[in-house]
């Protein structure tokens, strides 16, 4: 099994984050092109000269931490690469941004699907028609997302289904929402917060409460 490197500029790969997911992904690349793995605090201490030697991906489900690290690295002019596992069904029109990780066994081969920058998509998801996942989102395992616009920084748990109640309806998820596991959403949400199914259970967003 392997990953395809998207937006590759040829420099060594730097994986930022030493959590379980980051270590697991890095294990595929530790012999590739002098790749390294580094902690969040450690990367912030590096010189601009050092940072320019690498291209980066930041791997964490913590939206606040990821935005902090990515924004600082962006200001220093670094390049971000993306990873797409070879065991995915992807349409020729699929669009993927920079700094994004898409793990194995996802179906993304029907309709116009766009995954923006610094997104993590875990395994066994099905993405369908007219789906747009914005920057800094995190999608857990076993979800079905169809005709939806997922706002920036939203975090979806396990087994989240977003299915319009009407044909060609687009469901809008506001930015920085937490969608709890085993939720089914059939209509647009009106404001940011933490939701179970379509019920807002807390005013906390992914900026104030880490769900995963």
PATORGU-927042 format. One record per residue: x, y, z of N, C-alpha, C in turn. Coordinates in steps of 0.001 Angstrom, whole numbers, plus 500000, padded with zeros to 6 digits. Layout:
PATORGU-927042
XYZXYZXYZ...
END
This chain:
PATORGU-927042
500844498809500000500000500000500000500884501248500000500403502299499342501191503518499287500294504714499041500895505888499172500211507143498937500784507826497709499919508528496993500358509413495929500569510793496524501714511401496211502004512746496695501456513755495697500560514601496162499987515650495323500670516986495633500762517844494644501412519158494792502864519009495249503525517999494755504894517683495152505868518655494477506697519347495269507696520238494672509103519636494679509189518358495060510455517648494991511318517729496233510976518582497185511764518683498410511431517532499361512305517250500332511994516229501340510682516554502053510001515505502495508713515664503154508908515869504651508157516799505216508166517009506662506754516814507202506598515815508070505321515522508712505317516205510077504373517123510257504305517892511496503241517277512396503679516823513584502796516141514515503322514751514814503334514373516080503878513072516462502817512204517132501531512476516817500448511620517298500392510319516518499465509432516890499389508110516290499146508164514782498232509057514335497947509126512904499169509607512135499812510639512640500978511177511957502091510143511876502342509435512959503382508393512959503041507279511985501766506898511934501343505829511032501559506220509580501160507448509207501346507898507833502828508044507511503581508590508435505019508772508228505724507443507973505219506366508592505872505060508428505909504612506973504987505134506140505011504812504715506151505536503994506671506591504608507582507488503895508957507637504533509219506952505643510439507252506387511707506981505585511598506193504512512752505984503643512652506777502341511648507643502257511412508388501021512029509774501079512986510045500230513415511432499991513811512170501274514471511443502202514927512069503451513784512658504268512631512003504264511477512517504999511741512502506502511110513473507200511268513557508650509905513773509289509848513514510590508666513815511387509100514695512554508282515685512895508677516684513876507453517116514677507654517457515930506554517886516783506101519300516475504907519662516955504333520979516688505203522091517274505602521941518521506411522971519165507794523050518535508330521913518162509671521881517579509715522603516243508680522416515407508702523051514087508620524568514215507948525057515253507844526505515461509177527136515821510122526334516290511416526850516728512467526873515616512110526344514438513094526247513359513268527572512630514438527745512057514737528957511298514045528913509943513887530087509342513306530163507999514149529371507011515455529439507162516355528693506272516092527197506365515913526698507582515635525265507773514286524906507151513280525721507378511939525432506868511911525376505349512734526175504712512740526211503251513325524954502624513910524084503420514478522841502897513416521783502636512216521967503206511205520919503211509888521412502612509019520433502320507608520705502070506831520000503179505637520507503523505023520162504801503597519631504668503235518815505676501839518480505941501668518448507454500596519056507963500321519102509399499168518144509676499407517139510525498415516091510758497937516139512201496717516611512384496047516615513685494568516874513462493736516338514353492292516621514298491939517857515117492927518452515765492722519660516565492734520863515619491563521415515341491433522484514356492218523722514776492143524095516042492829525295516525494333525152516366494864524005516773496304523777516667496750523754515209495995523069514362496373523003512951496386524394512322495363525202512578495312526545512005496488527394512493496837527256513749497955528012514306499250527671513583499542526358513450500798525920512827500800526266511342499695525969510654499633526227509214499770527715508925499097528540509691499161529983509447500572530519509650501266530012510675502639530462510900503547530004509768503413528743509348504251528240508259503945528964506950502668529269506726502281529988505511502931531362505454502956532054506586503589533371506651505075533309506317505683532149506578507108531968506296507350531432504893506276531257504130506401530920502725506715529476502408506358528544503307506644527135503023505628526572502034505946525392501492505077524703500544504428523515501245503145523283500961502406522158501537502078521138500453502351519882500740501969518784499850500747518070500416500078517298499577498930516489499999499208515020499739498445514148500405498592512710500250497247512077499927497234511256498889496038510517498476496394509046498411495794508239499281496104506808499294495675506163497985496473505203497532496185504546496247494904503726496290494458503325497483493232502533497599492026503445497806491813504344496875490634505202496830490064505172495423488741505260495335488090505396494025487846506882493802488546507448492815488533508892492606488183509196491158487264510140490950486907510533489596488002511421489003488085511488487667489085512354487034488897513823487384487680514203487776487388515602488086487586515949489563488004514977490362488197515214491795489256516288492012488980517241492920489901518344493188490345518284494643491651518377494845492219518291496194493187519445496417493053520125497542493912521252497862495250520836498438495963521797499025497288521586499595497189521211501083498144520422501548498217520067502961497125519131503420496515518414502485495366517549502778495782516079502779495218515317503697495467513882503818494174513125503572494181512227502581493025511379502309493479509931502446492981509284503488493385507913503792492700506913502854492784505637503160492376504580502229490874504291502262490429503618501192489101503008501097487958504022501107488173505131500437487118506116500250486635506088498802485334506321498628484746506399497296484434507858496984485108508380495967484939509781495590484870509879494067484078509017493473484127508863492015482836509258491301481897509887492019480632510281491393480368511759491665480224512545490610479844513948490764481032514869490970480729516129491198481722517181491354482118517272492826483321516802493154483766516728494547485033517553494705485018518438495696486187519284495963486528519211497444487778518864497734488301518864499099489403519908499149489244520903499995490152522046500000491434521761500785492013522797501367493339522732501979493298522290503445494309521501503835494540521131505235493350520377505830492817519478505018491694518622505412492233517225505707491615516532506658491894515107506874490617514335506606490715513333505735489616512412505459490079511029505881489401510448506858489769509117507343489244508049506377489057506818506811488783505704505910487295505386505756486985504686504655485670504088504410484539505119504354484804506224503664483768507235503445483298507193502000482048507622501786481504507752500438481101509196500221481716509823499237481411511210498884480663511224497565479621512068497483478801512080496281478632513459495697477639513573494854477381514715493986477523516065494689478221516992494007478290518399494421478661518543495894479779517927496267480261518013497643481477518931497692481462519867498622482597520772498819482961520761500300484165520305500602484680520282501972485744521370502071485504522360502929486378523529502974487598523299503875488481524305503918489756524211504632489584523778506089490574523008506559490741522643507968489627521745508511488871521102507635487866520152508110488506518803508455487791518034509252488212516673509592486981515767509439487109514748508606486012513803508366486421512444508914485645511930509876485947510635510477485653509480509539485519508278510092485325507069509304483833506817509007483598506105507910482286505523507605481174506566507450481476507682506823480451508700506585479983508675505136478772509184504917478217509324503571477828510782503406478526511488502521478308512918502338477912513175500898476764513819500719476207513972499387475502515320499271475741516065498164475111517371497957475250518242499207476497518506499600476715519252500838477861520236500682477783521299501471478831522308501554479264522366503018480431521783503305480899521643504680481806522818505005481372523666505938482077524898506240483452524690506840484299525672506675485685525617507146485772525196508610486736524317508890487034523935510261486019523038510927485086522483510171484092521591510769484685520205510985484256519561512053484747518232512413483572517274512439483661516218511641482608515203511560483112513924512211482312513384513119482688512154513799482523510933512916482336509788513544482201508510512832480739508295512427480551507737511228479204507403510757478287508632510724478754509684510117477925510866509903477396510833508476476087510874508321475464510879506997474821512233506743475150512823505610474526514078505199473814513807503885472488513714503967471662513295502846470511514280502675470453515012501573469365515980501385467997515306501398467018516004501954465660515473501981464948515680500646465515516546499779464943516805498460466020516655497392465637516219496219466567516031495108467222517364494750468546517313494593469360518469494192469417519585495234468930519321496438469109520267497541470562520202498013471131521341498368472478521370498945472384521662500429472939520780501234472948520978502682474172521804503064473957522861503817475038523734504258475338523468505731476596523147506011477073523014507383477910524249507681477517525083508650478276526311508931479709526003509358480563526996509289481963526782509643482118526449511123483147525660511393483572525278512743482513524513513539481675523758512845480724522895513541481400521604514013480928521079515121481220519711515532479973518879515261480093517851514429478973516951514159479277515625514836478490515279515836478774514093516640478545512815515841479230511757516278479141510467515599477702509961515544477406509201514496476102508561514272474985509590514076475340510701513481474342511716513152473920511582511694472636511799511434472142511955510072471531513337509949472001514096508954471526515454508747470889515536507368469654515984507311468914516015506053468561517421505598468880518436506418468629519825506037469769520708506540469902521883505963470985522792506344470880523198507807472042523400508436472108523923509790472228525439509718471723526125510715471621527586510622472757528329511307473461527680512242474525528370512966475570527379513458476743527894513734477830527049514221477515526525515612478068525352515929477862524741517229478157523263517163477810522563518231477965521114518292476592520482518120476512519528517176475227518933516811475249517421516976474113516899517455473836515469517348472610515333516456472791514656515332471786514669514274471585516133513873470365516620513823470156518021513438469890518912514642470101518373515839469827519131517056471108519744517595471079521030517819472221521707518413472239521420519912473300520762520362473368520359521767474286521259522573475055522099521885475981522984522581476377524122521653476705525269522240477201526397521458478687526248521140479321525235521725480743525014521459480974524687519992482020525250519431482435524958518063483756524196518111484280523881516937485586523202516893486713524124517362486418525427517492487399526369518012487412526420519531486344525941520165486247526010521619486202524640522290485892523595521499485836522242522073486326521244521037487352520497521405487880519465520509487065518193520680486479517711519579485614516537519646486379515254519401487410515271518558488182514074518219489637514258518649
END
